[in-house]
């Protein structure tokens, strides 16, 4: 009984105190006798009180008169008693099963850390019981120490450490084990986790949890030893172990940390390596991992059994009625007598690494046979030859039934459904599913990493399947804040881009939440300027003109006013160059050669007005030029899935911008203009300003451009981007010459495109802006030919909807020339460097690059060296 135990403890303490007093005070016999009597009196009094609260008798039956719950408990008393299975009036044996069972039931709840049962009193055959209980405290606050702040929230979520959760020994042990195992999987084998709980005095029966994580250093691999390998050298087998590497300082892209999960995968990779070369029976007989605590490394020892080398024998197809043996054998690509390759065979049957792979399983699934199964079975092994049967169960034809989309709150259904390739009643096609995910990701309205098709109501009997596309919308409007230096001055840009706009609701006040959105149109307003120029532009894009076919309409209008600038603060506002530009275009998706191709056409007009604006670009400073051009381009874009971080696919484009060949029919002899009196000065010499005004009154030229951009999965999450560009500006009439507009300016960050004279600024990092443009009479007035090549290795840090972040390293080379007589594609300025990109839906792409130019820019003698480039609102 709880009370009696307390009294006994108090009596013991009293006796100790008396003994202590006896020793200290050296009390006489009379005082000692008095104190002894007093102590014994307390003991007898306590014994008498114990008679009122008797301990359990040995197996005596009582009637339960009442049960009271006392202690630190917030739950309803009657609820606890009922759950324990006790009720007034029932007969119980004390001690007996009833009380024992009640305590076990309450313990199983995990809500209490102390449960004691006491007899309060006994009256005849009735017994009154007290249940003393201490409730498990709730969690108030969690503090995790030893990891980065950005990781804390995820760890709390993974362990479900929510406020109010009951903090018992099981929770503490489970959390500790989870954290230690988590970091051990990442190579931190010495991880230690300590969890302390501190009572929260401000909030009842709650505690604060403090989690201290000491990850220690990662365990490295000191050596990998192979035994029994004769067919492959150690280096080949180590290369097959893609995730487990020994320490090597020059291997910066892959560490040597030991992660057991990855190590087990690499044991399988070793066997795959043998299977690729015909050794079907190869296996890792045994392996050992020895830990060296002194230097925190492990030594791996592997015993290999290679077995014999095998070859493919007869390969028969069974169960196929849709495709012939010859067609399937052609796709399989394996002939009798070929060296056995189990990995290749598996990929040709079903390539699990590529959802859209060129394999037999996809051949069936792309033609409606969702329920088909294909298995390769070894049926005979004779000496070193293995015969196979490819057993095919084609199953019934499947059709798409119900197609639905969930998750779009802003984007209208029609914008999504017109991009969906899977239609109700259509034959099932895995290829169309994969293509639909790509098209939805390329819209830019949804988080491409969260796009997921769900198979619902798959019914083999009816041959139907429902597909539900889950989308997660992200911000599609952007504020463009762009900055850069060009021509020696700072250039700023303020722009608003609405990438999912709804023009039809522009006059509907109820649609402004805060803007009319959801129809997939793009509207952009842009203001750009510095101390010596201003530019204003408005552009509109409708991707589905008329709403029935993927025909994109684009239109833009802009105006630029540029003042003569000669460096520093020297700006002459009486000398200006005004440009007004209009353009419209149509782009149509083609079906031939395939539907990745887009044919685009456009007409543009620029009016150039010069007011006392004399530069080295052209000799006349007063006058005007008109540029009416037709542009046609062919593009094939198969980049997937995320337009910000494509992991595969490519984009190839070729375009031509053409003006009318006015010199063929206007009757002007441009070669002999200087011989005419109206084009001569008073002394009879040619007036070059008037000659140039006549030559460029109507611009005559053609511009050809090509671009190839390829994305390839590299190692792990690394993606390799390979880029090549070429541009050429030519003239129909050599007597008229190349126009001073529409030229190429190469070098720098690519942001200094401040003029609307048709120039194209080509970025090449590691050099100052436009510095690779050739010098003509001491001035960089643009080139007529350029080449650029780039290799970029990218690694994603995070690709979440709120922000996509990736790091990169690059190698680039490029050059610019004036005419083919100077063109040398092997004489290029080279650079290398690293960078970082951050894409946020509200601001677009932000980034920084550190590039090192290895060569001197034209007109200079020293190499460019290190250059820093800030990227704002532009994507390379």
KABEL-V671696 format. One record per residue. PSI is psi as a letter, one per 40 degrees, with the letter a starting at -180 (none if undefined). Layout:
psi->PSI
psi->PSI
This chain:
psi->h
psi->d
psi->d
psi->d
psi->d
psi->d
psi->d
psi->d
psi->d
psi->d
psi->d
psi->d
psi->d
psi->d
psi->d
psi->d
psi->d
psi->d
psi->d
psi->d
psi->d
psi->d
psi->d
psi->d
psi->e
psi->f
psi->i
psi->i
psi->d
psi->d
psi->d
psi->d
psi->d
psi->d
psi->d
psi->d
psi->d
psi->d
psi->d
psi->d
psi->d
psi->d
psi->d
psi->d
psi->d
psi->d
psi->d
psi->d
psi->d
psi->d
psi->d
psi->d
psi->g
psi->i
psi->i
psi->h
psi->i
psi->g
psi->f
psi->i
psi->h
psi->i
psi->h
psi->h
psi->d
psi->i
psi->h
psi->h
psi->h
psi->i
psi->a
psi->g
psi->h
psi->e
psi->i
psi->h
psi->d
psi->d
psi->d
psi->d
psi->d
psi->d
psi->d
psi->e
psi->f
psi->i
psi->i
psi->i
psi->e
psi->i
psi->h
psi->i
psi->h
psi->h
psi->i
psi->a
psi->d
psi->d
psi->d
psi->d
psi->d
psi->d
psi->d
psi->d
psi->d
psi->d
psi->d
psi->d
psi->d
psi->e
psi->e
psi->i
psi->e
psi->h
psi->h
psi->i
psi->h
psi->i
psi->h
psi->d
psi->i
psi->h
psi->h
psi->b
psi->e
psi->i
psi->h
psi->h
psi->h
psi->h
psi->h
psi->h
psi->i
psi->h
psi->i
psi->h
psi->i
psi->i
psi->h
psi->d
psi->i
psi->h
psi->h
psi->h
psi->i
psi->e
psi->i
psi->i
psi->d
psi->e
psi->e
psi->d
psi->d
psi->d
psi->d
psi->d
psi->d
psi->d
psi->e
psi->f
psi->g
psi->i
psi->h
psi->e
psi->h
psi->h
psi->g
psi->i
psi->d
psi->d
psi->d
psi->d
psi->d
psi->d
psi->d
psi->d
psi->d
psi->d
psi->d
psi->d
psi->d
psi->d
psi->d
psi->d
psi->d
psi->e
psi->e
psi->g
psi->e
psi->f
psi->h
psi->h
psi->h
psi->h
psi->h
psi->i
psi->h
psi->h
psi->h
psi->h
psi->e
psi->e
psi->f
psi->b
psi->g
psi->i
psi->i
psi->h
psi->h
psi->h
psi->h
psi->h
psi->h
psi->g
psi->d
psi->a
psi->i
psi->i
psi->h
psi->i
psi->h
psi->d
psi->i
psi->h
psi->h
psi->h
psi->h
psi->e
psi->h
psi->d
psi->d
psi->h
psi->i
psi->d
psi->d
psi->d
psi->d
psi->d
psi->d
psi->d
psi->g
psi->d
psi->e
psi->h
psi->i
psi->i
psi->h
psi->h
psi->d
psi->e
psi->g
psi->d
psi->e
psi->h
psi->i
psi->f
psi->i
psi->h
psi->h
psi->d
psi->d
psi->d
psi->d
psi->d
psi->d
psi->d
psi->d
psi->d
psi->d
psi->d
psi->d
psi->d
psi->d
psi->d
psi->d
psi->d
psi->e
psi->e
psi->g
psi->d
psi->e
psi->i
psi->i
psi->h
psi->d
psi->i
psi->i
psi->i
psi->h
psi->h
psi->h
psi->h
psi->d
psi->d
psi->e
psi->f
psi->i
psi->i
psi->h
psi->h
psi->h
psi->h
psi->h
psi->h
psi->h
psi->d
psi->a
psi->i
psi->h
psi->i
psi->i
psi->h
psi->b
psi->h
psi->h
psi->i
psi->h
psi->h
psi->e
psi->h
psi->d
psi->d
psi->i
psi->i
psi->d
psi->d
psi->d
psi->d
psi->d
psi->d
psi->d
psi->d
psi->f
psi->h
psi->i
psi->h
psi->e
psi->i
psi->h
psi->h
psi->g
psi->d
psi->d
psi->d
psi->d
psi->d
psi->d
psi->d
psi->d
psi->h
psi->h
psi->e
psi->e
psi->h
psi->d
psi->f
psi->i
psi->g
psi->i
psi->d
psi->d
psi->d
psi->d
psi->d
psi->d
psi->e
psi->f
psi->e
psi->g
psi->d
psi->e
psi->i
psi->h
psi->h
psi->h
psi->h
psi->h
psi->h
psi->e
psi->h
psi->h
psi->h
psi->b
psi->f
psi->h
psi->h
psi->i
psi->i
psi->h
psi->h
psi->h
psi->h
psi->h
psi->d
psi->a
psi->i
psi->h
psi->i
psi->i
psi->h
psi->c
psi->h
psi->h
psi->i
psi->h
psi->i
psi->e
psi->h
psi->d
psi->d
psi->h
psi->i
psi->d
psi->d
psi->d
psi->d
psi->d
psi->e
psi->e
psi->h
psi->e
psi->h
psi->i
psi->h
psi->e
psi->i
psi->i
psi->h
psi->h
psi->d
psi->d
psi->d
psi->d
psi->d
psi->d
psi->d
psi->d
psi->d
psi->d
psi->d
psi->d
psi->e
psi->d
psi->e
psi->e
psi->i
psi->h
psi->d
psi->e
psi->e
psi->h
psi->h
psi->h
psi->h
psi->h
psi->i
psi->f
psi->h
psi->g
psi->d
psi->d
psi->e
psi->f
psi->i
psi->h
psi->i
psi->h
psi->h
psi->h
psi->h
psi->i
psi->h
psi->i
psi->i
psi->h
psi->e
psi->i
psi->i
psi->h
psi->h
psi->h
psi->h
psi->i
psi->i
psi->h
psi->h
psi->f
psi->e
psi->i
psi->h
psi->h
psi->i
psi->h
psi->h
psi->i
psi->h
psi->h
psi->h
psi->e
psi->f
psi->i
psi->g
psi->d
psi->d
psi->e
psi->d
psi->e
psi->h
psi->d
psi->e
psi->e
psi->g
psi->f
psi->e
psi->i
psi->h
psi->i
psi->e
psi->e
psi->e
psi->i
psi->h
psi->h
psi->h
psi->h
psi->h
psi->h
psi->h
psi->i
psi->a
psi->e
psi->e
psi->i
psi->i
psi->h
psi->h
psi->i
psi->h
psi->i
psi->i
psi->h
psi->h
psi->d
psi->g
psi->h
psi->e
psi->e
psi->d
psi->i
psi->g
psi->h
psi->h
psi->h
psi->i
psi->i
psi->i
psi->h
psi->i
psi->h
psi->h
psi->h
psi->h
psi->i
psi->h
psi->h
psi->f
psi->i
psi->b
psi->e
psi->g
psi->h
psi->h
psi->e
psi->e
psi->h
psi->i
psi->h
psi->h
psi->h
psi->h
psi->h
psi->i
psi->i
psi->i
psi->i
psi->h
psi->h
psi->h
psi->h
psi->i
psi->e
psi->h
psi->d
psi->i
psi->e
psi->e
psi->i
psi->h
psi->h
psi->i
psi->i
psi->i
psi->h
psi->i
psi->h
psi->h
psi->h
psi->h
psi->h
psi->h
psi->g
psi->f
psi->g
psi->h
psi->i
psi->e
psi->d
psi->i
psi->d
psi->h
psi->e
psi->h
psi->a
psi->i
psi->i
psi->h
psi->g
psi->h
psi->i
psi->h
psi->h
psi->h
psi->i
psi->h
psi->h
psi->h
psi->h
psi->f
psi->h
psi->i
psi->d
psi->h
psi->d
psi->d
psi->g
psi->i
psi->e
psi->i
psi->a
psi->i
psi->h
psi->h
psi->i
psi->h
psi->i
psi->h
psi->h
psi->i
psi->i
psi->i
psi->g
psi->d
psi->e
psi->d
psi->e
psi->e
psi->e
psi->h
psi->g
psi->d
psi->d
psi->f
psi->d
psi->e
psi->e
psi->i
psi->d
psi->e
psi->f
psi->i
psi->i
psi->d
psi->e
psi->e
psi->i
psi->h
psi->g
psi->d
psi->d
psi->d
psi->d
psi->d
psi->d
psi->d
psi->d
psi->e
psi->d
psi->h
psi->h
psi->h
psi->i
psi->i
psi->h
psi->h
psi->i
psi->i
psi->h
psi->h
psi->h
psi->h
psi->h
psi->h
psi->h
psi->b
psi->h
psi->b
psi->e
psi->i
psi->h
psi->h
psi->h
psi->h
psi->h
psi->h
psi->i
psi->h
psi->i
psi->h
psi->h
psi->i
psi->i
psi->d
psi->h
psi->d
psi->d
psi->d
psi->i
psi->h
psi->i
psi->e
psi->i
psi->f
psi->i
psi->h
psi->h
psi->i
psi->i
psi->a
psi->e
psi->e
psi->e
psi->f
psi->g
psi->e
psi->i
psi->f
psi->f
psi->e
psi->i
psi->h
psi->h
psi->h
psi->i
psi->h
psi->i
psi->e
psi->i
psi->i
psi->h
psi->e
psi->e
psi->e
psi->h
psi->i
psi->h
psi->h
psi->f
psi->e
psi->i
psi->g
psi->e
psi->i
psi->i
psi->e
psi->i
psi->i
psi->i
psi->h
psi->i
psi->h
psi->h
psi->h
psi->h
psi->i
psi->h
psi->h
psi->d
psi->i
psi->f
psi->i
psi->d
psi->d
psi->h
psi->h
psi->h
psi->i
psi->i
psi->i
psi->i
psi->i
psi->h
psi->i
psi->i
psi->i
psi->i
psi->i
psi->i
psi->g
psi->i
psi->d
psi->d
psi->e
psi->h
psi->g
psi->e
psi->e
psi->g
psi->i
psi->h
psi->i
psi->i
psi->i
psi->a
psi->i
psi->i
psi->h
psi->h
psi->h
psi->h
psi->h
psi->d
psi->d
psi->e
psi->a
psi->h
psi->i
psi->i
psi->i
psi->i
psi->h
psi->i
psi->h
psi->h
psi->e
psi->i
psi->i
psi->i
psi->h
psi->e
psi->i
psi->e
psi->i
psi->i
psi->d
psi->a
psi->h
psi->i
psi->h
psi->h
psi->h
psi->h
psi->h
psi->e
psi->i
psi->h
psi->none
